[in-house]
Amino acid sequence: MEAAQWVSTEGMVDLMVTVDGATERDWLEAAREGDLAAFEHLYRATSRRIYAVCYRMTTDAPLAEELTQETFVRAWRKLSLFRGDSAFSSWVHAIAVNTVLSDRRARKRREARETVADEPSDLERVAEAPTKRSPETGIDLERAMALLPPGARNVFILHDVEGFRHEEIARMLGVAEGTSKAQLHRARRLLREGLGR
């Protein structure tokens, strides 16, 4: 496997440069022309980051692996639409977030169709978030993040972990910027409580 490093170019997006001197743009151009090896190179350079985002948003390792693969399948299909205004990794990151959110919506629709309850109170219990926390949660940020409600967790990950601005998060999640800010505030408050601070 070739070693890659990221270099900053004046006034341009950061570029991935490999040992042989090829840049991210070179790999992208080859991939656009149908070179699967070039796309595989781009995959290997970015897949860990994409998996991390999928895992943090789903808190389910097998599902995160599946969604990571789906993200790259979608990226391959849409490669001709990539304009190059940002780094390839940023573009794929946005696809990953959308893939996770689409999967979550599909799962909710399936669960809603499959939910059969004898009493209305059964439905209320299903909708309630678990409130039990283990002693380990006080020191484990990943577990504390997993206990956050999905909306708050997504905004927290995108803002505090991935570094997106509220304007970008609002666009990605299809919510108002104020909603993004409120969800971040909620996530931080819940994490403080969960971590005992």
For each residue, the residues with C-beta under 8 A, 3 or more apart:
1: 44
2: 18 19 20 41
3: 18 19
4: 16 17 18 19 45
5: 16 17
6: 14 15 16 17
7: 14 15 17
8: 14
9: 12 13 14 15
10:
11:
12: 9 15
13: 9 84 85 86 87
14: 6 7 8 9 87
15: 6 7 9 12 23 24 25 87
16: 4 5 6 23 24 27 45 87 88 89
17: 4 5 6 7 21 22 23 24
18: 2 3 4 21 22 41
19: 2 3 4
20: 2
21: 17 18
22: 17 18 26 27
23: 15 16 17 26 27
24: 15 16 17 27 28 42 45 87 88
25: 15 28 29 84
26: 22 23 29 30
27: 16 22 23 24 30 31 38 39 41 42
28: 24 25 31 32 38 42 79 82 84 88
29: 25 26 32 33
30: 26 27 33 35 37 38
31: 27 28 34 35 36 38 39 42 76 79
32: 28 29 79 80
33: 29 30
34: 31
35: 30 31 38 39
36: 31 39 40
37: 30 40 41
38: 27 28 30 31 35 41 42
39: 27 31 35 36 42 43 76 79
40: 36 37 43 44
41: 2 18 27 37 38 44 45
42: 24 27 28 31 38 39 45 46 88
43: 39 40 46 47 72
44: 1 40 41 47
45: 4 16 24 41 42 89
46: 42 43 49 50 88 89 92
47: 43 44 50 51 68 72
48: 51 52
49: 46 52 53 89 93
50: 46 47 53 54 68 71 72 92 93 96
51: 47 48 54 55 64 65 68
52: 48 49 55 56
53: 49 50 56 57 93 96 97 100 157 162
54: 50 51 57 58 63 64 65 67 68 71 96 99 100
55: 51 52 58 59 60 61 64
56: 52 53 59 142 145 153 157 161
57: 53 54 64 97 100 153 154 157
58: 54 55 63 64 67 100 103 104
59: 55 56 145 146
60: 55 63 64
61: 55 64 65
62: 65 66
63: 54 58 60 66 67 103
64: 51 54 55 57 58 60 61 67 68
65: 51 54 61 62 68 69
66: 62 63 69 70
67: 54 58 63 64 70 71 96 99 100 103
68: 47 50 51 54 64 65 71 72 96
69: 65 66 72 73
70: 66 67 73 74 99 103
71: 50 54 67 68 74 75 92 95 96 99
72: 43 47 50 68 69 75 76 92
73: 69 70 76 77
74: 70 71 77 78 95 99
75: 71 72 78 79 91 92 95
76: 31 39 72 73 79
77: 73 74
78: 74 75 81 82 95
79: 28 31 32 39 75 76 82
80: 32
81: 78
82: 28 78 79 88 91
83:
84: 13 25 28
85: 13
86: 13 90 91
87: 13 14 15 16 24 90 91
88: 16 24 28 42 46 82 91 92
89: 16 45 46 49 92 93
90: 86 87 93 94
91: 75 82 86 87 88 94 95
92: 46 50 71 72 75 88 89 95 96
93: 49 50 53 89 90 96 97 162
94: 90 91 97 98 172
95: 71 74 75 78 91 92 98 99
96: 50 53 54 67 68 71 92 93 99 100
97: 53 57 93 94 100 101 154 158 172 173
98: 94 95 101 102 172
99: 54 67 70 71 74 95 96 102 103
100: 53 54 57 58 67 96 97 103 104
101: 97 98 104 105 154 172 173
102: 98 99 105 106
103: 58 63 67 70 99 100 106 107
104: 58 100 101 107 108 150
105: 101 102 108 109
106: 102 103 109 110
107: 103 104 110 111
108: 104 105 111 112
109: 105 106 112 113
110: 106 107 113 114
111: 107 108 114 115
112: 108 109 115
113: 109 110
114: 110 111
115: 111 112 123 126
116:
117: 120 122 123 126
118: 122
119: 122
120: 117 123 124
121: 124 125
122: 117 118 119 125 126
123: 115 117 120 126 127
124: 120 121 127 128
125: 121 122 128
126: 115 117 122 123
127: 123 124
128: 124 125 131
129: 147 149
130: 147
131: 128
132:
133: 137 138 147 194
134: 137 143
135: 138
136: 139 140 143
137: 133 134 140 143 144 147 194 195
138: 133 135 194 195 196
139: 136 195
140: 136 137 143 144
141: 144 145 191 195
142: 56 145 146
143: 134 136 137 140 146 147
144: 137 140 141 147 148 191 194 195
145: 56 59 141 142 148 153 156 157 191
146: 59 142 143 153
147: 129 130 133 137 143 144 190 194
148: 144 145 152 153 156 187 190 191
149: 129 152 153 186 190
150: 104 153 154
151: 154 155 173 183
152: 148 149 155 156 183 184 186 187 190
153: 56 57 145 146 148 149 150 156 157 187
154: 57 97 101 150 151 157 158 173 183
155: 151 152 158 159 169 173 180 183 184 187
156: 145 148 152 153 159 160 161 183 184 187 188 191
157: 53 56 57 145 153 154 160 161 162
158: 97 154 155 161 162 164 168 169 172 173
159: 155 156 162 163 164 165 166 169 180 184
160: 156 157 184 188
161: 56 156 157 158
162: 53 93 157 158 159
163: 159
164: 158 159 168 169 172
165: 159 168 169
166: 159 169 170 177 180 181 184
167: 170 171 177
168: 158 164 165 171 172
169: 155 158 159 164 165 166 172 173 175 180
170: 166 167 173 174 175 176 177 179 180
171: 167 168 174
172: 94 97 98 101 158 164 168 169
173: 97 101 151 154 155 158 169 170 180
174: 170 171
175: 169 170 179 180 183
176: 170 179 180
177: 166 167 170 180 181
178: 181 182
179: 170 175 176 182 183
180: 155 159 166 169 170 173 175 176 177 183 184
181: 166 177 178 184 185
182: 178 179 185 186
183: 151 152 154 155 156 175 179 180 186 187
184: 152 155 156 159 160 166 180 181 187 188
185: 181 182 188 189
186: 149 152 182 183 189 190
187: 148 152 153 155 156 183 184 190 191
188: 156 160 184 185 191 192
189: 185 186 192 193
190: 147 148 149 152 186 187 193 194
191: 141 144 145 148 156 187 188 194 195
192: 188 189 195 197
193: 189 190 196
194: 133 137 138 144 147 190 191
195: 137 138 139 141 144 191 192
196: 138 193
197: 192
